[in-house]
Amino acid sequence: MTDTDHDSSVVIVATEEDLTADLVVAHLLGGPTAVLRLDPGRLRERPSITGHFADGCWRTALTSGKATVVLDEHCAVYWRKPTRPDTLGSGEERWRADENTTALLGLLRAQPLKVWVDDPTIVEASRHKPTQLRAAARRGFTVPDTLFTSDPGAARAFIAAHHDKVVVKALTQRHTTFIPTTRIRLSDDLSGIAGTVHYLQALVEDRLFDARVTVVDDHVFAAAISTPDALDWRALPAAACEHRVIEPPAELVRACVEHVRDLGLTYAALDFVVTEAGWTYLETNCVGEFGWIESATGLPISARIAHTLRHGRSGPTGASRHTPAHGGSGTVPTPGDR
């Protein structure tokens, strides 16, 4: 962290153990930008937060040791995955973490910041799959036939209409172990669907490979992920998958940038299945991991995030592409976070 004699500043909101955030911080430290990192879910005496509302406006400063960052139009925020208050042990710890997280988010959102990557309130609204699928279709993506239902009869009819070629997906992973994408058939006992809305989707057949497309502002980084016949690559260790840099069609690159902007985001990671017929959209990971992709392919995703935090977003023009300049040093996240 650095002192206040800088032209710009970046606030990093992440846990201390967040190695993916470390990749971005490494590109910011030692440069012309003041950097202050904190985790409101585990905030104690340092760093300190002070926001003062007077004469119709807020003046907020974050301080840690000799480093101070003032929230204003020269400040950018990288909000990753701070400690969730509900994961802490005691009621007092949960209350303290919730107070700190709520206060920090409110103070940040009250300022004319240079750029967010990304505002968690917008992430929360954008992460819902029905919203994503509709937004993707508006941008011309091919989207599989999809059903949300808690009715076993409706599920049977959907599976029959798709000739027993359907998968079921989990919408959330927070309160259970990782649930991979799984085939579901008419021969299965579907009575358990009653009482819980299930997310069913037509199986995309004859896949050549999966693709992870990471969007940072107007830059697109694409990697193919090939697996040994696995339906869901997230269920495998990264080392068991083959990763390689690919160049998507130009119209898809543009559509990815437009889709992320439609959702109000600066950063997102999109998943596709690629077949001989083309690219089929699956979902948008609003705070998707990228460390393992950068490590496996050398795609300079963290450098582009740092550049966006330092300089702000570009105008709403066409997307450009970056090729890997050097190998990364990322970490492999848990499967549910990828």
C-alpha positions as CSV (number, residue, x, y, z in Angstrom):
1,M,0.0,0.0,0.0
2,T,1.1,3.5,-0.7
3,D,0.6,7.1,0.4
4,T,-1.9,9.6,-1.0
5,D,0.4,11.5,-3.5
6,H,-1.0,9.6,-6.5
7,D,-3.1,10.6,-9.4
8,S,-5.4,7.5,-8.9
9,S,-6.2,4.9,-6.4
10,V,-7.7,1.4,-6.3
11,V,-9.6,-0.3,-3.5
12,I,-9.4,-4.1,-3.6
13,V,-12.2,-5.8,-1.7
14,A,-11.2,-9.5,-1.2
15,T,-10.1,-12.0,1.4
16,E,-6.5,-12.2,2.3
17,E,-6.3,-15.7,0.9
18,D,-7.7,-14.7,-2.5
19,L,-4.8,-15.7,-4.9
20,T,-6.8,-14.5,-7.9
21,A,-7.0,-11.0,-6.5
22,D,-3.3,-11.3,-5.8
23,L,-2.6,-11.6,-9.6
24,V,-4.3,-8.2,-10.2
25,V,-2.6,-6.5,-7.2
26,A,0.8,-7.6,-8.5
27,H,0.2,-5.5,-11.6
28,L,-0.8,-2.5,-9.6
29,L,1.8,-2.4,-6.9
30,G,4.9,-0.3,-7.6
31,G,3.1,1.8,-10.2
32,P,1.5,5.3,-10.2
33,T,-1.7,4.0,-8.5
34,A,-2.3,3.9,-4.7
35,V,-3.6,0.5,-3.7
36,L,-5.5,-0.4,-0.5
37,R,-6.9,-3.9,0.1
38,L,-9.4,-4.8,2.7
39,D,-11.9,-7.5,3.7
40,P,-14.9,-6.0,5.4
41,G,-16.0,-9.4,6.5
42,R,-12.9,-9.6,8.7
43,L,-12.3,-6.0,9.4
44,R,-10.7,-5.1,12.8
45,E,-8.6,-2.1,13.8
46,R,-6.9,-1.8,10.4
47,P,-7.7,-0.7,7.9
48,S,-10.1,2.0,9.2
49,I,-13.1,3.5,7.4
50,T,-14.4,7.0,7.9
51,G,-17.2,8.6,5.9
52,H,-18.5,12.1,6.7
53,F,-21.7,13.5,5.1
54,A,-21.7,17.3,5.1
55,D,-22.9,20.1,2.8
56,G,-24.8,17.6,0.7
57,C,-21.9,15.2,-0.1
58,W,-19.9,12.4,1.3
59,R,-16.1,12.5,2.0
60,T,-14.9,9.0,2.7
61,A,-11.3,7.9,3.4
62,L,-9.9,4.4,3.9
63,T,-6.7,4.2,5.9
64,S,-4.2,1.4,6.7
65,G,-1.0,2.4,8.3
66,K,0.5,5.3,6.3
67,A,-1.7,4.6,3.3
68,T,-4.9,6.5,2.7
69,V,-7.3,6.3,-0.2
70,V,-10.0,8.9,-0.7
71,L,-13.1,7.7,-2.5
72,D,-13.7,10.0,-5.5
73,E,-13.8,10.1,-9.3
74,H,-10.1,9.1,-9.4
75,C,-10.7,5.9,-7.4
76,A,-11.5,2.5,-8.8
77,V,-12.9,-0.5,-7.0
78,Y,-12.2,-4.2,-7.6
79,W,-14.8,-6.1,-5.6
80,R,-14.0,-9.7,-5.6
81,K,-15.2,-12.2,-3.0
82,P,-14.9,-10.8,0.5
83,T,-15.7,-13.0,3.5
84,R,-19.5,-13.6,3.7
85,P,-20.9,-12.6,7.1
86,D,-23.0,-15.8,7.3
87,T,-19.9,-18.0,7.2
88,L,-18.5,-16.7,10.5
89,G,-18.8,-18.6,13.8
90,S,-20.4,-16.4,16.4
91,G,-23.5,-14.1,16.2
92,E,-21.4,-11.1,17.2
93,E,-18.8,-11.9,14.4
94,R,-21.6,-12.2,11.8
95,W,-23.2,-8.9,13.0
96,R,-19.9,-7.1,12.9
97,A,-19.1,-8.4,9.4
98,D,-22.5,-7.6,8.1
99,E,-22.3,-4.0,9.5
100,N,-18.9,-3.5,8.0
101,T,-19.8,-4.9,4.6
102,T,-23.0,-3.0,4.4
103,A,-21.4,0.3,5.4
104,L,-18.5,-0.1,3.0
105,L,-20.7,-1.0,0.1
106,G,-23.0,2.0,0.8
107,L,-20.1,4.4,1.0
108,L,-18.6,3.1,-2.2
109,R,-21.9,3.4,-4.1
110,A,-22.4,6.9,-2.8
111,Q,-19.3,8.1,-4.6
112,P,-18.7,9.0,-8.3
113,L,-16.0,6.3,-8.7
114,K,-13.9,5.9,-11.9
115,V,-14.9,2.3,-12.4
116,W,-16.3,-0.8,-10.6
117,V,-15.1,-4.3,-11.3
118,D,-17.9,-5.0,-10.4
119,D,-20.6,-3.4,-8.3
120,P,-21.9,-6.4,-6.2
121,T,-25.5,-5.1,-6.3
122,I,-25.4,-5.2,-10.1
123,V,-23.7,-8.7,-10.0
124,E,-26.5,-9.9,-7.7
125,A,-29.2,-8.8,-10.3
126,S,-27.2,-10.1,-13.2
127,R,-26.3,-13.6,-11.9
128,H,-29.9,-14.9,-12.4
129,K,-30.0,-17.4,-15.2
130,P,-33.4,-16.4,-16.7
131,T,-32.0,-12.8,-17.0
132,Q,-28.8,-14.0,-18.6
133,L,-30.4,-16.3,-21.1
134,R,-32.8,-13.6,-22.3
135,A,-30.0,-11.1,-22.5
136,A,-27.8,-13.6,-24.5
137,A,-30.6,-14.3,-26.9
138,R,-31.1,-10.6,-27.6
139,R,-27.5,-10.4,-28.7
140,G,-27.9,-13.3,-31.1
141,F,-26.4,-16.1,-29.1
142,T,-27.7,-19.7,-29.7
143,V,-29.3,-20.7,-26.4
144,P,-30.5,-24.2,-25.5
145,D,-34.1,-24.9,-24.9
146,T,-34.5,-24.4,-21.1
147,L,-37.1,-25.3,-18.5
148,F,-37.5,-24.2,-14.9
149,T,-40.0,-26.3,-13.1
150,S,-41.0,-27.9,-9.8
151,D,-43.6,-30.1,-11.6
152,P,-42.4,-33.7,-12.3
153,G,-45.0,-33.9,-15.1
154,A,-43.6,-30.9,-16.8
155,A,-40.1,-32.3,-16.5
156,R,-41.2,-35.6,-18.0
157,A,-42.8,-33.8,-21.0
158,F,-39.7,-31.7,-21.5
159,I,-37.4,-34.7,-21.4
160,A,-39.6,-36.6,-23.8
161,A,-39.8,-33.7,-26.2
162,H,-36.0,-33.7,-26.3
163,H,-35.7,-37.5,-26.8
164,D,-34.2,-38.2,-23.4
165,K,-31.3,-35.8,-24.1
166,V,-31.5,-33.3,-21.2
167,V,-29.3,-32.1,-18.4
168,V,-30.1,-30.7,-15.0
169,K,-28.1,-27.9,-13.4
170,A,-27.8,-26.4,-9.9
171,L,-28.6,-22.7,-9.7
172,T,-26.7,-22.2,-6.5
173,Q,-23.9,-24.0,-4.7
174,R,-23.8,-22.1,-1.4
175,H,-25.6,-24.5,0.9
176,T,-24.4,-27.8,-0.5
177,T,-21.3,-29.5,-2.0
178,F,-20.5,-28.9,-5.6
179,I,-23.2,-30.2,-7.9
180,P,-22.0,-30.8,-11.5
181,T,-24.2,-30.7,-14.6
182,T,-25.8,-34.1,-14.9
183,R,-27.9,-36.1,-17.4
184,I,-31.5,-36.7,-16.5
185,R,-33.7,-39.3,-18.2
186,L,-37.2,-40.5,-18.3
187,S,-36.1,-43.7,-16.6
188,D,-35.0,-41.7,-13.5
189,D,-37.2,-41.2,-10.5
190,L,-38.4,-37.6,-11.2
191,S,-40.7,-37.4,-8.1
192,G,-38.0,-35.5,-6.2
193,I,-38.5,-32.5,-8.5
194,A,-41.7,-31.7,-6.7
195,G,-41.2,-28.8,-4.2
196,T,-37.9,-27.5,-5.6
197,V,-37.6,-25.6,-8.9
198,H,-35.1,-27.5,-11.1
199,Y,-33.1,-26.1,-14.0
200,L,-33.4,-28.3,-17.0
201,Q,-31.7,-27.7,-20.4
202,A,-31.5,-29.5,-23.7
203,L,-28.2,-31.4,-24.1
204,V,-25.8,-29.8,-26.6
205,E,-24.6,-32.8,-28.6
206,D,-21.5,-33.5,-30.6
207,R,-19.4,-31.0,-28.7
208,L,-15.9,-30.4,-30.1
209,F,-14.8,-28.6,-26.9
210,D,-16.0,-26.2,-24.2
211,A,-15.0,-22.5,-24.3
212,R,-14.4,-20.0,-21.5
213,V,-14.6,-16.4,-22.8
214,T,-13.4,-13.8,-20.4
215,V,-14.5,-10.2,-21.0
216,V,-12.7,-7.3,-19.4
217,D,-14.3,-4.0,-20.6
218,D,-13.8,-4.2,-24.4
219,H,-11.2,-7.0,-24.4
220,V,-12.0,-10.6,-24.9
221,F,-9.8,-13.6,-23.9
222,A,-11.0,-17.0,-25.1
223,A,-9.7,-20.5,-24.2
224,A,-10.9,-23.9,-25.3
225,I,-11.3,-26.5,-22.6
226,S,-11.1,-30.2,-23.7
227,T,-11.9,-33.0,-21.4
228,P,-11.9,-36.8,-21.5
229,D,-15.6,-37.2,-22.3
230,A,-16.7,-35.3,-19.2
231,L,-20.1,-33.5,-19.4
232,D,-19.0,-30.8,-16.9
233,W,-15.3,-29.8,-16.9
234,R,-15.7,-28.1,-13.5
235,A,-16.0,-31.6,-12.0
236,L,-12.4,-32.4,-13.0
237,P,-9.1,-31.0,-11.7
238,A,-7.7,-28.4,-14.1
239,A,-4.7,-30.6,-14.8
240,A,-7.1,-33.2,-16.2
241,C,-8.3,-30.8,-18.9
242,E,-6.5,-29.4,-22.0
243,H,-6.5,-25.6,-22.2
244,R,-5.5,-23.7,-25.3
245,V,-6.0,-20.1,-26.6
246,I,-8.5,-19.8,-29.4
247,E,-9.8,-17.0,-31.6
248,P,-13.7,-16.8,-31.6
249,P,-15.6,-15.5,-34.6
250,A,-15.5,-11.7,-34.7
251,E,-19.2,-11.3,-34.4
252,L,-19.2,-13.5,-31.3
253,V,-16.4,-11.3,-29.8
254,R,-18.6,-8.2,-30.3
255,A,-21.7,-9.9,-28.9
256,C,-19.8,-11.0,-25.8
257,V,-18.7,-7.4,-25.0
258,E,-22.2,-6.1,-25.7
259,H,-23.8,-8.8,-23.5
260,V,-21.5,-8.0,-20.5
261,R,-22.3,-4.3,-20.9
262,D,-26.0,-5.1,-21.2
263,L,-25.8,-6.7,-17.8
264,G,-24.1,-3.6,-16.4
265,L,-20.8,-5.3,-15.8
266,T,-17.2,-4.6,-16.6
267,Y,-15.9,-8.1,-16.1
268,A,-17.5,-11.5,-16.7
269,A,-16.7,-15.0,-17.8
270,L,-19.0,-16.7,-20.4
271,D,-19.2,-20.4,-21.0
272,F,-20.0,-21.9,-24.4
273,V,-20.1,-25.3,-26.0
274,V,-18.6,-25.4,-29.5
275,T,-19.8,-27.9,-32.1
276,E,-19.5,-28.2,-35.9
277,A,-22.7,-26.1,-36.1
278,G,-21.2,-23.2,-34.1
279,W,-21.1,-21.8,-30.6
280,T,-23.9,-22.4,-28.0
281,Y,-24.2,-20.1,-25.0
282,L,-24.5,-21.7,-21.6
283,E,-24.1,-19.0,-18.9
284,T,-22.4,-15.9,-17.6
285,N,-20.2,-16.1,-14.5
286,C,-20.4,-12.5,-13.1
287,V,-17.5,-13.0,-10.7
288,G,-16.0,-16.0,-12.6
289,E,-12.6,-17.2,-11.8
290,F,-9.7,-16.7,-14.2
291,G,-6.6,-17.6,-12.3
292,W,-6.4,-21.2,-13.6
293,I,-7.0,-20.1,-17.2
294,E,-4.3,-17.5,-17.0
295,S,-1.9,-20.0,-15.6
296,A,-2.7,-22.6,-18.2
297,T,-2.7,-20.4,-21.3
298,G,-0.8,-17.2,-20.5
299,L,-3.7,-15.0,-21.4
300,P,-3.0,-11.7,-19.7
301,I,-6.4,-11.3,-18.0
302,S,-5.1,-10.0,-14.7
303,A,-3.0,-7.3,-16.5
304,R,-6.1,-6.1,-18.4
305,I,-8.2,-5.9,-15.2
306,A,-5.4,-3.9,-13.6
307,H,-5.2,-1.6,-16.7
308,T,-9.0,-1.0,-16.5
309,L,-8.8,-0.2,-12.8
310,R,-5.9,2.2,-13.4
311,H,-7.3,4.0,-16.5
312,G,-11.1,3.4,-16.4
313,R,-13.4,1.9,-19.0
314,S,-13.1,2.5,-22.7
315,G,-15.9,3.9,-24.8
316,P,-18.7,1.7,-26.2
317,T,-16.8,0.8,-29.3
318,G,-16.0,-2.5,-30.9
319,A,-14.1,-5.2,-29.0
320,S,-10.4,-5.8,-29.5
321,R,-8.4,-9.0,-28.8
322,H,-5.2,-9.6,-26.8
323,T,-2.9,-12.5,-27.3
324,P,-0.8,-14.0,-24.4
325,A,2.4,-12.1,-23.8
326,H,3.8,-14.4,-21.1
327,G,2.8,-17.3,-18.9
328,G,0.7,-16.6,-15.8
329,S,1.0,-17.8,-12.3
330,G,-2.6,-18.3,-11.3
331,T,-4.2,-20.7,-8.9
332,V,-6.9,-23.3,-9.5
333,P,-10.1,-22.3,-7.7
334,T,-12.6,-24.8,-6.2
335,P,-14.8,-26.3,-9.0
336,G,-17.9,-24.5,-7.8
337,D,-16.2,-21.1,-8.2
338,R,-15.1,-21.7,-11.8
